[in-house]
Amino acid sequence: MTAADRAGSAPLHPREEVQYETRSFGLDVLACSRCGGRLRLIALIEQAAVIARILRHLGLPDAVPTPSPARAPPVPSRRHPDSRSDSDDVEAP
């Protein structure tokens, strides 16, 4: 699914897609992680079957992971975070 599909507007040009992701996620996907140089976008693969085949070839999982159930929110501590208990002063043998 492309950014245009999510927004419900006309499809974006691949360059616009990269710019959208850079603005949205703060990640420059065209920056080389080794040297910091600029990469060139030569293809944008959107077909799920092709993506799955590439991932399998690379030995990476091609299935969408099952989401974990949500956890309960943290329970607030009754102690003030700056306070120390008596057990903090005891040294280990």
Backbone as CSV, one residue per row, in Angstrom:
resi,resn,N_x,N_y,N_z,CA_x,CA_y,CA_z,C_x,C_y,C_z
1,MET,0.849,-1.175,0.000,0.000,0.000,0.000,0.895,1.239,0.000
2,THR,0.642,2.120,-0.916,1.454,3.325,-1.014,0.845,4.441,-0.190
3,ALA,1.585,5.518,-0.057,1.095,6.681,0.690,-0.157,7.240,0.032
4,ALA,-0.226,7.183,-1.304,-1.402,7.696,-2.005,-2.631,6.847,-1.682
5,ASP,-2.436,5.533,-1.573,-3.557,4.668,-1.209,-4.067,5.007,0.182
6,ARG,-3.142,5.277,1.107,-3.539,5.604,2.466,-4.281,6.934,2.506
7,ALA,-3.844,7.876,1.724,-4.453,9.200,1.748,-5.716,9.265,0.897
8,GLY,-5.929,8.277,0.026,-7.111,8.274,-0.816,-7.021,9.279,-1.957
9,SER,-5.813,9.666,-2.351,-5.638,10.621,-3.434,-4.975,9.935,-4.626
10,ALA,-4.629,10.726,-5.626,-3.979,10.193,-6.816,-2.636,9.579,-6.438
11,PRO,-2.201,8.560,-7.184,-0.911,7.929,-6.879,0.237,8.929,-6.972
12,LEU,1.218,8.737,-6.104,2.390,9.596,-6.099,3.464,9.038,-7.014
13,HIS,4.253,9.915,-7.577,5.442,9.515,-8.322,6.412,8.927,-7.294
14,PRO,7.232,7.941,-7.683,8.154,7.348,-6.701,9.005,8.372,-5.953
15,ARG,9.457,9.427,-6.605,10.229,10.472,-5.917,9.381,11.153,-4.851
16,GLU,8.117,11.421,-5.173,7.222,12.047,-4.202,6.956,11.114,-3.034
17,GLU,6.893,9.831,-3.318,6.701,8.823,-2.265,7.867,8.866,-1.274
18,VAL,9.086,8.945,-1.801,10.277,9.016,-0.947,10.250,10.297,-0.127
19,GLN,9.882,11.410,-0.734,9.810,12.681,-0.010,8.748,12.608,1.085
20,TYR,7.622,11.967,0.792,6.549,11.803,1.781,7.060,11.010,2.985
21,GLU,7.763,9.903,2.714,8.270,9.072,3.808,9.334,9.815,4.612
22,THR,10.155,10.614,3.938,11.172,11.382,4.647,10.516,12.385,5.588
23,ARG,9.494,13.073,5.098,8.790,14.052,5.945,8.026,13.354,7.063
24,SER,7.369,12.241,6.761,6.515,11.570,7.739,7.298,10.871,8.834
25,PHE,8.372,10.199,8.461,9.087,9.362,9.408,10.446,9.919,9.809
26,GLY,10.873,11.013,9.198,12.162,11.598,9.531,13.328,10.707,9.149
27,LEU,13.126,9.853,8.169,14.144,8.913,7.740,14.447,9.171,6.277
28,ASP,15.683,9.460,5.962,16.082,9.679,4.577,16.432,8.330,3.978
29,VAL,15.497,7.748,3.236,15.697,6.409,2.694,16.684,6.385,1.539
30,LEU,17.054,7.544,1.020,18.016,7.603,-0.075,19.432,7.945,0.399
31,ALA,19.667,7.927,1.704,21.009,8.154,2.237,21.672,6.801,2.466
32,CYS,22.889,6.644,1.943,23.634,5.398,2.115,24.048,5.261,3.579
33,SER,23.770,4.116,4.171,24.119,3.899,5.584,25.623,3.706,5.775
34,ARG,26.345,3.376,4.716,27.794,3.161,4.834,28.591,4.449,4.675
35,CYS,28.285,5.211,3.606,29.120,6.376,3.312,28.379,7.709,3.428
36,GLY,27.047,7.670,3.563,26.270,8.897,3.654,25.961,9.521,2.305
37,GLY,26.424,8.894,1.214,26.145,9.397,-0.135,24.683,9.229,-0.499
38,ARG,24.319,9.685,-1.681,22.927,9.607,-2.139,22.718,8.358,-2.981
39,LEU,21.660,7.636,-2.708,21.260,6.488,-3.505,20.291,6.963,-4.583
40,ARG,20.186,6.169,-5.654,19.228,6.488,-6.709,18.086,5.494,-6.652
41,LEU,16.882,5.982,-6.791,15.703,5.127,-6.829,15.548,4.607,-8.251
42,ILE,15.663,3.283,-8.422,15.555,2.727,-9.763,14.265,1.938,-9.967
43,ALA,13.605,1.553,-8.873,12.356,0.813,-8.988,11.571,0.924,-7.693
44,LEU,10.261,0.837,-7.827,9.379,0.818,-6.674,8.499,-0.415,-6.834
45,ILE,8.699,-1.393,-5.979,7.973,-2.663,-6.097,6.757,-2.615,-5.191
46,GLU,5.585,-2.809,-5.789,4.340,-2.757,-5.023,3.574,-4.070,-5.041
47,GLN,3.967,-5.011,-5.893,3.246,-6.282,-5.986,3.660,-7.183,-4.832
48,ALA,2.681,-7.619,-4.060,2.939,-8.421,-2.861,3.687,-9.715,-3.179
49,ALA,3.347,-10.370,-4.290,3.998,-11.634,-4.638,5.481,-11.429,-4.940
50,VAL,5.819,-10.337,-5.611,7.219,-10.046,-5.927,7.987,-9.721,-4.654
51,ILE,7.391,-8.931,-3.781,8.037,-8.579,-2.511,8.288,-9.835,-1.682
52,ALA,7.293,-10.727,-1.599,7.446,-11.969,-0.837,8.564,-12.825,-1.413
53,ARG,8.656,-12.900,-2.738,9.707,-13.702,-3.376,11.094,-13.144,-3.051
54,ILE,11.240,-11.826,-3.085,12.529,-11.199,-2.763,12.893,-11.466,-1.305
55,LEU,11.930,-11.301,-0.404,12.198,-11.532,1.018,12.600,-12.983,1.278
56,ARG,11.904,-13.924,0.645,12.267,-15.341,0.814,13.674,-15.606,0.291
57,HIS,14.015,-15.002,-0.839,15.348,-15.174,-1.408,16.429,-14.663,-0.448
58,LEU,16.126,-13.587,0.259,17.076,-13.014,1.216,17.061,-13.723,2.567
59,GLY,16.172,-14.716,2.714,16.085,-15.447,3.976,15.353,-14.672,5.060
60,LEU,14.517,-13.724,4.650,13.759,-12.917,5.597,12.312,-13.383,5.630
61,PRO,11.599,-13.180,6.735,10.197,-13.602,6.797,9.356,-12.797,5.818
62,ASP,8.447,-13.493,5.133,7.583,-12.809,4.173,6.136,-12.718,4.657
63,ALA,5.865,-13.255,5.832,4.514,-13.207,6.376,4.379,-12.020,7.332
64,VAL,3.202,-11.463,7.358,2.930,-10.366,8.288,2.853,-10.960,9.688
65,PRO,3.605,-10.425,10.658,3.575,-10.997,12.005,2.217,-10.808,12.665
66,THR,1.871,-11.752,13.516,0.632,-11.659,14.265,0.789,-10.606,15.358
67,PRO,-0.141,-9.665,15.429,0.006,-8.635,16.458,-0.140,-9.220,17.859
68,SER,0.661,-8.732,18.767,0.577,-9.151,20.164,-0.591,-8.428,20.820
69,PRO,-1.205,-9.054,21.807,-2.294,-8.352,22.498,-1.760,-7.135,23.246
70,ALA,-2.599,-6.144,23.361,-2.208,-4.927,24.075,-1.979,-5.245,25.543
71,ARG,-1.044,-4.541,26.141,-0.791,-4.752,27.565,-1.516,-3.685,28.363
72,ALA,-1.688,-3.955,29.620,-2.338,-2.988,30.501,-1.429,-1.787,30.707
73,PRO,-2.001,-0.629,30.978,-1.156,0.536,31.241,-0.365,0.338,32.528
74,PRO,0.756,1.031,32.671,1.553,0.865,33.891,0.783,1.334,35.117
75,VAL,1.016,0.648,36.222,0.367,1.008,37.483,1.217,2.102,38.130
76,PRO,0.604,3.214,38.479,1.403,4.290,39.091,1.939,3.864,40.449
77,SER,3.151,4.282,40.713,3.794,3.968,41.972,3.223,4.882,43.058
78,ARG,3.078,4.357,44.262,2.584,5.186,45.367,3.711,5.985,45.985
79,ARG,4.950,5.569,45.704,6.121,6.275,46.197,6.479,7.398,45.251
80,HIS,6.992,8.456,45.774,7.489,9.533,44.933,8.779,9.031,44.282
81,PRO,9.006,9.282,42.997,10.195,8.731,42.331,11.510,9.190,42.947
82,ASP,11.548,10.348,43.610,12.791,10.835,44.214,13.016,10.293,45.612
83,SER,12.000,9.685,46.193,12.162,9.186,47.561,12.907,7.864,47.549
84,ARG,13.602,7.576,48.637,14.349,6.338,48.759,13.756,5.511,49.875
85,SER,13.742,4.225,49.706,13.250,3.355,50.769,14.423,2.981,51.673
86,ASP,14.116,2.401,52.827,15.152,1.989,53.770,16.029,0.886,53.164
87,SER,15.478,0.095,52.274,16.237,-1.005,51.699,17.301,-0.495,50.718
88,ASP,17.187,0.771,50.254,18.194,1.333,49.350,19.519,1.547,50.065
89,ASP,19.481,1.702,51.398,20.689,1.983,52.162,21.434,0.710,52.582
90,VAL,20.831,-0.461,52.409,21.433,-1.717,52.837,22.409,-2.172,51.771
91,GLU,23.640,-2.489,52.180,24.630,-2.967,51.239,24.532,-4.481,51.117
92,ALA,24.814,-4.969,49.956,24.817,-6.412,49.716,26.051,-7.020,50.356
93,PRO,25.920,-8.238,50.912,27.089,-8.883,51.551,28.163,-9.232,50.563
